[in-house]
Amino acid sequence: MRVKVRAGDTLWHYSQIFMIPLNLLIDSNPTVNPSSLAIGQQIEIPGYTVQKYTVRKGDSLWKLSEGRNLSVDALLLLNQNVNPNQLNIGMTILIPNRIISLIVNGKRNYNFAAVTEDIQKLKDVYPFIKINTIGKSILGKQIYEIKLGKGTKKVQFNASFHANEWITSSVLMGLLNYFLLSLTNAKPIRGLTMMPLYNMVDLSIVPMVNPDGVDLVINGPTPEVSEQVIKINRGSHNFSGWKANIRGVDLNDQFPVKWEVEKERGEKEPSPRDYAGEAPLTEPESIAMVNLARNNRFDRMLAFHTQGEEFYWGYEGLEPPESKILANEFSRVSGYKAVQYIDSYAGYKDWFIKEFRHPGFTIEMGKGINPLPLSQYEEIFEEVLGIFLAAMYM
């Protein structure tokens, strides 16, 4: 929500009348000098939208503010051209609408259009988040990164490396929305206050690493790639088993950590799954994730996958002692089984641990056959919420 500065207004005053933390106001207006607001300047107020209201008989700004638990000055600020003593029946005024429920609709087929729509909705309501593009897919879709937080602990979450595991994207976006809602409403999550977390963490979220693959699984092939992907899919028009990117390369077999082992035992040509490519890091999606990590040097990284209700946290003894502490906590808060080593290589988690010697995790959400049904969404959300919080708090 945007408001226009009046004489004498300050961000501190706005924080009081809208009951929003001052630091979120400052972060929502990065180009504004917080100690010197200019009359007429537009200021973003996070956690609100503007609602139009038609004046009825007996209405006054004072009565309207009282009925909505709003400051009268909040209404005066949004209606600077209205005489508060002369509200006419039928006239339209503006009322601040505090957002107290989730915006992200995770219980739907969560394709690239859905994640793009929800990112924009979150940015509109929570302007203190930053949206970056870290690369593009084969078909030119943007690979988004969402950034927030003011701290020094760098935490990275990502989802949908594998196309038919797209529920991970909807869950991750839902977790982010839950966090943002808590920040603007001072509402604890599982007894924990979120503002200290915001001030201690530099959070990076890549909600959909493989947008082309996700769209293929959910929407089916577009005319430009139809012949190619049906051939890779052995003539089948059923893409529910497709994990790869649109070229038939498994993005989580693309990293230079025993890549040759995975190449040898996996598929020998483009395939719906388990084809490691002709060499490591041939695909723009995997290159984007490597560049993101190298440019930021995250303190810890969690890659969301499905399924198994377990997670993997080691790579050939190169994981730091901190990884075991985190793994024990993740298992405690989620009920998921902690597995240190598995006979699988060339994954993003493996590369992250070897490259930086920092904790890296592959979180396998839910149980069943991929794509997991949306009926599991709430259960998975609650299971992974503890991991999401612990990854930032610990």
N, C-alpha and C positions, 0 to 999 in steps of 0.2 A: 504494500500500500504506500502511495506517495502523498506527502503533505507539502504545503507551501509555507515557507518560513515567514513569520510575522516579526515585527519589531520586538526585540527583547527575548525572542525564543532561543532556547539552548537544547542541545541533545539531552542534557540532564533532565530538563523539564519534560521532554518527550518520554524519556524513560519512566518518569513518575506517572504521567497521565495515562500511558499505555501499559504500564507495569511490565516493561521489557528491560532486561539487563543492559546497562549502558555500553558494555563492550560489544554486544551484538549490534547495537545501533551504529557504533563507530565502524565496525567491520562491514556493515551493510552499505556504508557510504565512504569508500576508501579515498575518493577524490575530494572529500569535504574536510575543511579545517574545523575540527570539533570545537575549538575555542573562539571561532569567529564566523558565525552563520550570517549569510547575506539575505536581506529581505527579498522575498520572491524565489529564493533558491528551493529546488525540489529535494526533499529528503525521503529516503526509503525507511519505512517502519516494518521490521520483520514480524511475522506471525499474524498478520492481519490482511484482510481484503476489504474492499469498499462495497457497501451494499446501498442500493437506492431504496428510499422509503417515501411513500406518499402520505403527506400529512392528513390526519383525520381530525374530526371535531374534538376539541379539548386537549389536543397535543401541545406540548411545549418542549423545548430542549431540555429543561430540567426534569420533566416527567419521563422523557424518552431515555435520558441518561440513567435515571434511577432504576428504571425497569430493566436495563441491560447491564447494570453494574459498570457503567462507564463514567469517566470524568466529564463534567459539563464542558470543560475546555477542550476535550477531545472532539466533541461535536462542533464547538465554535471554530476549531482549527480547520475542520473539513468543510465548513460552510461559511467562509469568510465574507461572502457576498449576501448572506441572509441576515435580515434584521431579526435577532432572537425574540424580540417583543412583538413581532408581527408575522407569525406563521399562518399562512392562509390554507384553508382546506383545499386539498388537491395538489398543492405545490410539492415538488420533489426536493428532498434533502438527502445528504449523504451520511451514512452511519458506519463507523468502524465495526468490522465483523471479525472478532477474534477467532482464529482457527484452533479448535480444540479436538479435532479428530483427524485421522490419517487421510492423506491425499492419495497416496499410491494405492492403486487397485491391483494387488498382486495375484488375486485369484482369477486370472484370465490367461489366455494364450499369450505369453509374454515375448512378443517378437521385437524387432528393432524399432518399429513404429511405436510400440507401447513404452519401451524404455526411453525413447526420445521424448515422447509426450510427458511422461512422468518427470523426467529431468527438468523440462521447461516449467512444469507446474511447481516443482520444488524451488527452482530458482526464483520464480515470481513471488512466492510467499516467504522464502528464506534467502534474501539477497546476500547474506554473508557467506554463502557457499560460492565457490568458484568452479566454473566448468571449462575444462581444457579438452582439446583433441590431441591424443598422443599418437595417432596414426590413422590409416584407413585400411579397410578390408580389400580383398581382391576386387570386389564390385564397387568399391569407392564409398562404402558406408563409413561414417566416422566411428572411431573407437574412443569413447568418452572417458575422461577421468573427472571425478568430483572431488574437490579439495575443501577441507575446512579444518578449523582448530588453530590455536595460537601457541602450541607447545613445541617442545624439542624432540619428543618421542615420536619417531616416524613409523606409522603403522599402515600397511597396505592390504586391502582386501580386493579380490577379483572373483569373477564368476563367468560361467559359460565358455570356458575353454572348449568344452565339448558340446556340440550342437543339441543333442537330444537330452542334455542336462540343463535345459533353459530355465527350469524352475528355480535354479540357484540365483538367477538374475532377479526374479521377482522377490525372492526372500531377502536378498541383499538390499534391494531398493526399499523393501518394507522395513528392514532394520534401520536403515539410514533415516527414513521418515520418522520412525519411532523416537530416535535420538533427537532429531530436530524439534519434534513436537515437545519433548521433555525440556529442551533448552528454553524455548520461548514461553512455556507455561510453568516453569519451575516445579515440574512434576517428577518425583524420583522414579527410577526404574529399578525394580527389585530392591528397594530401599536405598539405592545409590543416587546421589545428586549428580546431575550431568554437567553442570557448569565447571566444577573443578577439572573434570575430564576434558572438556573443551579447551581449557587453559593449559593443559599439560601435553596434549597430543596434536601432532600434525598428521591428519588423516587423509589417506588417498584411497579412493574407491573406483575400480574399473568394473562397471556392472555387466558388461557384455563384451568379452574378448573376441568372440566369433559370431558377429552379427549375420554374415552371409549364411553360415551353417544353420543358425537358429531359424532364420526365415525359411530356409529350405525345409526343415523338419515341420514347422508350423504351417507355412503357407503353400508348400510345394514349389516346384521349379518355375522360374520365370522363363519366357520364351528364349531369352538370350543364352541361357545355360541348360535348357531342358535336355537337349540331345546329349550333351556332355555328361551331365550328372546321372541320367538314366543309364548310360553306358557304364559309368563307374559303379552304379548300383546294381550291376548284373541284370539290367533290363527291367528291374522292378520299379514300380511307381510308388511303392511304400517306403518312405524315408524315415520311419520311426527309429530305425537302428543306426542312423547316420550320426557319427561323432565328429567327423572331419570338417575342415573348411571347404569352401566351394570347389577347390581343386582336388579334393580327395586326400589331403594331407592332414594327419592327426597332429594338431597344434601342440598337444602335450607330449609328443614324441620328437620334438624339434630342437631340443636344447643340447649343447655340446658337453654332455656328461654321460659317458658310455653310450653315446648315440649309436655307435657301430653295433653294440650288442642288440639294441632294440631294432635296428635296421635289419640285422641278420635273422632275427626270429619273428619279425613282423611281416606284413604284406609286402610284396615285391613291386607293386605298382599302385597307382592311385586307387583308393578304396574307401568305403564308408567309414572305416576305422582301422587303426593300427598300421597305417603306412607312414613311415617317418620322413618321407621325402628323399630327394636325391642327395641331400647334404643337410647338415644342421643349419637352422636359421635361413631357410629359403623363402619363408612365407612372411608377408608384411605384418600379419597379426602377431606372430611370435617375435619378430624383430622389434615391434613397438613395445612389447612387454619387457624385453631385454634393455632397450634404451631407457624406458621409464625407471627401471631399477637402478641402472648405472648412473642416471642423472640425479637420483634422489638418495640412494644408499639407505634404504629403509632399515629400521631396526628389527622389524619382524614382518613376515608376509604370510597371509592365509589365502589359499586358493580353494574356492568352494566348488565341489563336485557332487555327484550322486553315483551310487548309493551304497549302503552297507552299515550305516550308523557306527562308523569308526573313523579314525584319522591317522595319518602317517606323519612322523615328525623327525626322522633321521635320514642321514645319507652317509654311509661308509665311515661312521665315526667322526665326521667333520662338523656335526652339529655341536653348538656350545652347551655347557652345563645348564644354562638358562632354559634350553628347550625342554628338558625333562621336567623342570618345575612348572612351566607353562602347560605341558602335556598333562600332568597330573591334575592341574586345576581345570583344564578344558574337559577332561573326563569326568571330574566331580560335578561340574555344573550342567553337563549335557547328558550324562549317561552313556556317551559314546566310548567305544573301546580305543585305547591308545596303542598304536602299533609303531614300533620304532623303525623296523626295516622291512621292506617287501622286495620281492624279486622283480623290480620294474625300474627302468632307468630313462634318461633323456627328458624327464619332466621338469616343469618350471620350478617346483619345490626343490628338486635335486640340484638344479643349477643354482638356485638362489643360495642354498646352504653352502655349496662348494665355492661360489664366487665371493660371498661376503662373510661366511662363517657366522651368520646370524640365524636366529630361529625361523624356520620355514615349515609350513603345514599344508597338507592336502586334507581337507575336511569332506568326508563322504556322507552327505546328508541322506536321511530317509532309507527306506528299504523297498525293494520290489523290482519291477521291470521298467527301464527307462524308455520313454519319458515317464517319470513318476506322475501319478494323477494329482490334480489340483486339490483333491480331497485330503491330501497329506499336508497341504500348505500350513495350516495353523499349528499342527503338531511339530513340523520341521522348524517353523519360526520360533516356537517356544524352546525347543531343544538347542537351537543355535544361538539364541539371544544371549545365553550365558557366556558362550565362547566369544561372541562379538564384544561384550563388555569386558571380559577378562583379558582379551588381547590388548585392549587399550589401558586398562587399569593397572595391570601387573607390571 
